[in-house]
Amino acid sequence: MSKVFLPLAILLSVSACGPQPPQVSASLPPDAILGAGDPLRSAAANTSVVFGSPQQLAGRPAEAARAVAQMEYLAVQIPNNPRFPGVSPTVESQFVAARREWRGALGIPAEQPPQAVIESLYAASRALQAGQKDAAAAALPAHVFPQGGQTALLRLASLPRLPLTNDAAVAASQTLQRSEAGRGRF
């Protein structure tokens, strides 16, 4: 019997050491948080407020770009961050549905890596805040925003109500609060 199990054990151990698919990662740029703050906490707090009151983003494409970039970040961080070892599958599925919603509203292809989306949106936000609308449009490249930068800016300025995005943002905030409360924080 043991002769049969030994080759099986070797096969299983060798296959476990084989190449694993790369884990998706995302980070926010250094200017996402001014001062000494936690980007995860800041993104969760901001998005749970702005997507709960979408009128706050109406006509404010720079702020909308940052909020969507923060959602891209949260969509990666909440399910994969070691701070949240037991994230509910419900929260993960909320982010999957929410990402489809906000990417659909902005015309971002599903296969785009989150980091490319984050970097483009933050670059556009910075340019808009500096009063450089053409630079903002150029910061939204066609491979990330196939409809073009100008159209993406118009969409950012008039985001529709995104209820799934709001639900995911609130879930992120609540997940963070539960995790921090369990550690004696908050």
C-alpha positions as CSV (number, residue, x, y, z in Angstrom):
1,M,0.0,0.0,0.0
2,S,2.7,2.5,1.0
3,K,4.3,2.0,-2.5
4,V,1.2,3.4,-4.1
5,F,0.9,6.4,-1.7
6,L,4.5,7.5,-2.0
7,P,4.4,8.4,-5.7
8,L,1.1,10.1,-5.2
9,A,2.5,12.1,-2.3
10,I,5.6,13.1,-4.4
11,L,3.3,14.1,-7.3
12,L,1.1,16.2,-5.1
13,S,4.1,17.9,-3.5
14,V,5.8,18.7,-6.8
15,S,2.6,20.0,-8.3
16,A,2.0,22.3,-5.3
17,C,5.5,23.8,-6.0
18,G,4.6,24.5,-9.6
19,P,4.0,28.0,-11.0
20,Q,1.0,29.6,-9.5
21,P,-1.0,32.3,-11.3
22,P,0.1,35.7,-10.4
23,Q,-2.0,37.4,-7.7
24,V,-3.5,40.7,-8.8
25,S,-2.3,43.6,-6.9
26,A,-3.1,47.3,-6.8
27,S,-1.8,50.3,-4.9
28,L,-2.8,53.9,-4.7
29,P,-0.3,56.6,-5.6
30,P,1.5,58.5,-2.9
31,D,-0.8,61.6,-3.3
32,A,-3.9,59.5,-2.7
33,I,-3.6,60.3,1.0
34,L,-2.2,63.5,2.2
35,G,-0.4,63.3,5.5
36,A,0.1,60.1,7.5
37,G,-2.9,58.1,6.6
38,D,-3.9,54.6,5.8
39,P,-4.9,54.4,2.1
40,L,-7.2,51.4,2.7
41,R,-9.1,53.2,5.4
42,S,-9.2,56.4,3.5
43,A,-10.5,54.8,0.3
44,A,-13.2,52.9,2.2
45,A,-14.4,56.0,4.1
46,N,-14.4,58.2,1.0
47,T,-16.1,55.8,-1.4
48,S,-18.8,54.8,1.1
49,V,-19.7,58.5,1.4
50,V,-19.5,59.7,-2.2
51,F,-21.2,56.7,-3.8
52,G,-24.0,56.9,-1.2
53,S,-24.6,60.5,-2.3
54,P,-23.8,60.5,-6.0
55,Q,-24.9,64.2,-6.3
56,Q,-21.5,65.0,-4.6
57,L,-19.8,63.8,-7.8
58,A,-22.0,65.5,-10.3
59,G,-20.0,67.9,-12.5
60,R,-16.8,67.0,-10.5
61,P,-14.8,64.6,-12.8
62,A,-11.6,65.0,-10.8
63,E,-13.3,63.7,-7.6
64,A,-15.2,61.0,-9.5
65,A,-11.9,59.8,-11.1
66,R,-10.4,59.5,-7.6
67,A,-13.4,57.7,-6.2
68,V,-13.5,55.1,-9.0
69,A,-9.8,54.6,-8.7
70,Q,-10.3,54.0,-5.0
71,M,-13.0,51.4,-5.8
72,E,-10.5,49.6,-8.1
73,Y,-8.0,49.6,-5.3
74,L,-10.6,48.3,-2.8
75,A,-11.8,45.6,-5.2
76,V,-8.3,44.1,-5.1
77,Q,-7.4,44.9,-1.5
78,I,-10.5,43.8,0.4
79,P,-10.5,40.2,-0.8
80,N,-6.7,39.8,-0.9
81,N,-5.4,41.8,2.0
82,P,-4.1,39.8,5.0
83,R,-5.8,42.3,7.3
84,F,-9.1,40.6,6.3
85,P,-8.5,36.9,6.5
86,G,-12.1,35.9,6.6
87,V,-13.8,38.2,4.1
88,S,-17.2,37.0,3.3
89,P,-17.7,35.6,-0.1
90,T,-20.7,38.0,-0.3
91,V,-18.3,41.0,-0.1
92,E,-16.1,39.5,-2.8
93,S,-19.1,38.9,-5.1
94,Q,-20.4,42.5,-4.4
95,F,-17.1,43.8,-5.7
96,V,-17.2,41.7,-8.8
97,A,-20.7,43.0,-9.6
98,A,-19.8,46.6,-8.7
99,R,-16.6,46.5,-10.8
100,R,-18.7,45.5,-13.8
101,E,-21.1,48.4,-13.0
102,W,-18.5,51.2,-12.7
103,R,-16.4,49.9,-15.5
104,G,-19.5,49.7,-17.7
105,A,-20.4,53.3,-16.8
106,L,-17.0,54.5,-17.9
107,G,-16.5,52.1,-20.8
108,I,-13.5,50.4,-19.2
109,P,-12.9,46.9,-20.7
110,A,-13.2,44.0,-18.1
111,E,-9.7,42.7,-18.9
112,Q,-7.9,45.9,-17.9
113,P,-5.6,45.4,-15.0
114,P,-6.7,47.5,-11.9
115,Q,-3.4,49.3,-11.6
116,A,-3.6,50.7,-15.1
117,V,-7.1,52.0,-14.4
118,I,-6.0,53.5,-11.0
119,E,-3.0,55.2,-12.5
120,S,-4.9,56.7,-15.4
121,L,-7.7,58.0,-13.2
122,Y,-5.4,59.6,-10.7
123,A,-3.3,61.2,-13.6
124,A,-6.5,62.6,-15.0
125,S,-7.7,63.8,-11.6
126,R,-4.4,65.6,-11.1
127,A,-4.5,67.3,-14.5
128,L,-8.1,68.4,-13.9
129,Q,-7.2,69.9,-10.6
130,A,-4.4,71.8,-12.3
131,G,-6.9,73.1,-14.8
132,Q,-5.4,71.1,-17.7
133,K,-8.4,69.5,-19.4
134,D,-6.5,68.4,-22.5
135,A,-3.9,66.7,-20.3
136,A,-6.6,65.0,-18.3
137,A,-8.1,63.5,-21.5
138,A,-4.6,62.4,-22.6
139,A,-4.1,60.7,-19.2
140,L,-7.0,58.4,-20.1
141,P,-5.4,56.2,-22.8
142,A,-7.4,54.4,-25.5
143,H,-6.3,51.0,-24.3
144,V,-7.9,51.7,-20.9
145,F,-10.7,54.0,-22.1
146,P,-11.5,52.8,-25.7
147,Q,-14.1,55.5,-26.3
148,G,-11.4,58.2,-25.7
149,G,-10.3,60.5,-23.0
150,Q,-12.8,63.3,-23.8
151,T,-15.7,60.9,-23.6
152,A,-14.4,59.4,-20.4
153,L,-14.2,62.9,-18.8
154,L,-17.8,63.5,-19.8
155,R,-18.8,60.2,-18.2
156,L,-16.9,61.0,-15.1
157,A,-18.6,64.4,-14.9
158,S,-22.0,62.8,-15.1
159,L,-21.7,59.4,-13.5
160,P,-25.1,57.7,-13.2
161,R,-26.3,56.4,-9.8
162,L,-24.2,53.3,-9.1
163,P,-26.1,51.3,-6.5
164,L,-23.9,48.1,-6.7
165,T,-20.8,50.3,-6.3
166,N,-22.3,52.0,-3.3
167,D,-23.2,48.6,-1.7
168,A,-19.6,47.4,-2.3
169,A,-18.1,50.6,-0.8
170,V,-20.3,50.3,2.3
171,A,-19.3,46.6,2.6
172,A,-15.7,47.6,2.4
173,S,-16.1,50.2,5.1
174,Q,-18.0,47.8,7.3
175,T,-15.4,45.0,6.7
176,L,-12.6,47.4,7.7
177,Q,-14.5,48.5,10.8
178,R,-15.2,44.9,11.9
179,S,-11.6,44.0,11.4
180,E,-10.2,47.0,13.3
181,A,-12.8,46.5,16.1
182,G,-11.6,42.9,16.5
183,R,-8.1,44.2,17.0
184,G,-9.2,46.8,19.6
185,R,-9.1,49.8,17.1
186,F,-11.7,52.3,16.1
